[in-house]
Amino acid sequence: MNSHLQKLVETLFECDREGVAGTMIVGTQLGSVSFQLEDGFLVGSQIKGPGQMLSDFLVATGWISREEHTTARQMAKAEGVAPWVAMMRMGLITEDGITQARFQLAAQRFSLLLGTGFDSVAFEPGGPTVAARKAGAQRAVPLVLEYLRIALEGGR
């Protein structure tokens, strides 16, 4: 196993405990992806460099239409808020819907990163743990184990 993947796996297993929270930063050739981990759950992500924005993800997955996206982005720009805030104000999506979409986007980014490769892994502890987790949160360790299973089966 390459050293970066080993570091990623070790970090995830260390975070897969109650009361552990922090940000795992995974570097790629194009930038970095930060994953917020809380009690072993992948609860959010942020990308630095090229990547899909939450509002674009909502269109791509059918949560909102392209027209609604355009209107929300115009409203967001006029009001000086994030597009997802405008979408909530317009009644296009609820706060729970935004939370669930963030979980799905984080899991998608995590899976994509595992499949395409990365250059570095770091963990910054800190942040509150979530007492009542939303239904959309996914455990990070099973995602890695599934990737490893697929990678090993493909190597036969």
Sequence and secondary structure as in RCSB ss.txt:
>XXXX:A:sequence
MNSHLQKLVETLFECDREGVAGTMIVGTQLGSVSFQLEDGFLVGSQIKGPGQMLSDFLVATGWISREEHTTARQM
AKAEGVAPWVAMMRMGLITEDGITQARFQLAAQRFSLLLGTGFDSVAFEPGGPTVAARKAGAQRAVPLVLEYLRI
ALEGGR
>XXXX:A:secstr
  HHHHHHHHHHHHHSSTT EEEEEEE SS EEEEEEETTEEEEEEEESS   HHHHHHHTTSS HHHHHHHHHH
HHHHTS HHHHHHHTTSS HHHHHHHHHHHHHHHHHHHHHH  SEEEEEE S   SS  TT EEHHHHHHHHHHH
HHHHT 
